[in-house]
Amino acid sequence: MKSPWRVPSRGQWSLASVPTRVADETLDRKALKKKLKAEVKTICDLQEKLYAHDHFSLLCVFQAMDAAGKDSTIRSVFTGVNPAGFQVSSFKKPSANEIDHDFLWRSARALPERGRIGVFNRSYYEECLVVRVHPQILQAQRLPPGSVDKNIWERRLQSIADHERHLVENGTQVIKFFLNVSKEEQAARFLSRLEEPEKNWKFSENDLKERQHWDAYMSAYEDTLSKTSKRHAPWYAIPADDKPRMRYEVAKIIRKHLQALPLAWPEVSGADRREFQAHAEQLRAGRI
């Protein structure tokens, strides 16, 4: 799927080369809202076909720094999608039970069934991002002796790549979004959470603590995206300083991926069609 925000699966790529804001004055907020509405309508229609066809599922992974807009983007892009064919899973600090399993276990349990769209608000990638920035977390994971060495992140990224290939080969299409917010815009959004009473509930002191590790996170994101963006499971680094534009870009990519699937409405056999016609005649005649 062509996109200026797609992270290449080969060659050199730098996160610094990706803008956090689109330099485009041809689309104002009103125009973007209208375009988003059209994309959402198409996504809803395609989701109904995905559900009826029941051969594929779609997994959308969202990763970002705090205040990048994951929650609002998920809400805006999937507004109107039939809840019967849609699910969102959020992954925070692992529970004791989850730590007793491998790091992919808890997310594997939340994968969408065939016919459904699944969204991961954060994901197994946290194990190569937050844990990489705070390696002391590994001590609580009770990993086998000798497994925590300089190559642990390479092995985890390879495990993730293998996992995603397995999903795609079994009908789950995987697309991943990194909402690329700038450090300056994050500061502005934190300030709004502190200064606007209706946003106070969003603020957490831990967000400021994590902000102090900004450079380490950017390095971890760059390595992670570079090594796990594959042709079958691509990453998209979406400029996130302008939320309306970000939501539109995400919706457009999801719509294109759904359109690329070989979806079809279930066919009715000739015998079934004749039976349907007989039932219809009985209903019209009032015999049923």
N, C-alpha and C positions, 0 to 999 in steps of 0.2 A: 504494500500500500504506500504510494508516494505521498510524502509530506515533508515540508521543510523542518519539522520538529522530530522526525524519526532519527533515532540513534542508529548509525550504521552497524551492520553485523560484522563488518570487516574494516581493517584499516585503522588509522589513528583518529581519535575523537577526543575533544576537550570540552568539558562543561563550560569553561570560560568563553567558548565560541558561540554559545547559545544565549540569545537575549532573554531578559526577563520581562520585556515589554515590546509589543509589536509597533514598529514605526509606520503606522498606517492611519491617515486621517480621513480616508474615504468612507469609513464606517463609524458612525457615532453610536451612542448607547441605544438610541431608539432603533436604529437599523440592525444592530447586533441582537437586540431583544427579538425583533421580528424574525431574523434568520435562525436564531436558536429555537424559536417556537416551531418553525417549519422542520428543523432537524428532529426535534423531539417527536413531532407528529409522525414522521417517517420511521423513527426508531420504534414507536409504539406499534405501528402497522407491521413492521418486520418481526417484532417480538411475537405477535400473534401467529405469524407464519412459522417462526422457529418453534413455538410451542406445539402447533398442530403437526408439523413435520416430525418432530420428536427423534431426530437423529443426531443433532448437534446441541452443544451448550456453549455459552460465551462467558468467559471469566475476564473481568476488568479489574486490574490491580492499581490502586492509587497509593503513591508514596510522596511525601513532601516534608519540608520543615514545618514547624508549628506556625499557624496563622496563614498558611498558603491558600486555604480555601477548599480543602478536600470535602468537608461535610456539605457545604453549600453547593459545590459543583455536582456532587452525586445527587443531591436533592433536585437541582435545577434540570439536570440532563435526563433524569429518569422520572420526572413528574408525569403522571398519566399512564405509565407502563402498568399493565395488568399485574396486580400483586400475586396472582396465582402462578405467574411465570417469572418472578423476580425475587431476589433476596440480597441482603446486605449483611456482611459479617465484619465486625470491627475487632482488631486484635491489639490488646494492651499487654500489660505485664503478665507473663505466663503464670498459671496457677501451679500448685504443687503437683497436681495430677499431670498437667501438661509437661512439666519439667521431667517427669519420670518417663517420658517418651522422647523419640527423636524430634528434632526441631520442625520437621515437616508434618508431624502427626496432627496437630490441632487444626491446621489449615486444610489438610486433606479431608477431614471430617465435615468441613463446611463447603466443599466444592459443589457447584450447581449440577443438578441432574440434567439429563438430556431434555431439551426443550425449554430450558430456563436460562436466564441471565443472572450471573452471580457477580457481586462486587465485593472486593476485599479493601476495606478502609485500613490501611497498613496491612502487612502480610508477613510471610516467611522471610521476606527481605530484611526485616528488622534484625534478623540474626547476623546479617553482614553489614549492618549500618550502626544501630545504637549499641549493639554488643561489641562491634569493632572499635567504636569510639570509647566505650567503657569496658575494656576486656576483663575487668574484675568480675563482671557478671558471669563469666564462664565458670568461676569457682563454684557457683551455686548449681550448676548444671550436672555435676557429678559425671563428667565424661570419662571414658576409659583412660587409664594411664598412658601417657605418651601421645595422646591425640591432640593436645593443646600445644602446638608448635607454630613456627613461622608460616607454615603452609595451610593452617586451618581455614583461612578465608578462601584460598584457592579451592580447597576441597568442598567447602560449603557452596560456593558459587557453581562448581561443577555439579554438585548434587541437585541444585535448583535447576540448572539447565537441563539435566537429564530428566528431572521430574516434569518440567514443562513440555519437553518433547514427548514424554509418555502421555501426557494429557491430550496434546494435539493429535497424536496418533490414534487416540481413542475417542475423538469427537469433541473435545473441549477446546475451543479456540481461545487463545490467551493474548490479551493486549494489555500493556502496562503504561501507566502515566506517571511521570515525575512532574509535579507542579512546581515550576522553577521560579520561586519568589526571591527577590533581592533582599539583602540584609537591611537596606534602608527602608524598604516597604514593610518588612516584618516589624521593624521598630515603630513605624507609623501605626500599624494595626494593633500592636501591643499597647501603644498610648491610647488608642480609642477604647480599648477594653478597660483601661484604668480610669479614663475620664468620662465615659458615657455610662450612666447607671444601668441601663438596660443591657449592657455588654459586660458588666463586672463579673458575672458568673462564668464567663469564658476564660478569665485570667487565672493563671497558675504560676506561682513563683518558680516552679520547676522549668517553665518555658524559658525564663531568663537564664537559669543555670545552663540549660542546653545551648542557648544562644552563645555562651562563652566558648563553646566548642565548634563554632561555625566552620572554621577552616578544616578541621578534622572531618566534619560531616561532608563537606564538599568533596574532599579527597575520597572518602568512602563511597559517596554517590557516583563520582566519576568512574572509579574502578568497577563498581558493581554494574552500572549501566553499560559500560563498554564491554564487559565480559559476558553479560547475559542478554544483550539485545540480539535476538536471532531472527532470521527470516520468518520462521514459523511462530515466534513469540516476541514481537518487537517492543522496544521501549520508545516512548515519545516524551521528549523534554519540552513541556508546554510553558511558554511565557505566562507567568502568574501574577504580575504586578497589576494588570488590568483584568479584573474578575469577569466582566461581561465577555471580553474577547476570549479569555481562557475557556469559559464554559462553551462558547460557540465552537472553538477549535476541538475540544474534547468530544462534543456531540457529533461533529462532522466526521471525525475519525471512527467513532463507534458505528455510525450509520454506514460508512463505506465498508467496514469489515463485515457487518451483517449482510450487506448487499452482495459481498463477494462469496458468501456461502451458497452452495447449490441447494437452496431451499425450494420446496414444492409443497403445495397443498395435497393432502392425502387423496389418492384417486379412488373412485368408487367403481366397483366391477359392474358389468352389465347386469348380472343377476341381482345384485344389491339395488341397482337403479330401478329395475323392474319391480322389486319388492317395495321400494320407496314410493313408486307411483301407485301401487295398489293401496298402500297405507294412506296416501294422500286422498285417493278417491273415497276410501272409507270415512275419512275425517270430514270431507266435504258433504258426504251423504248423511252424516250424523249417525253412522252405524257403530262408531267407537266412542 
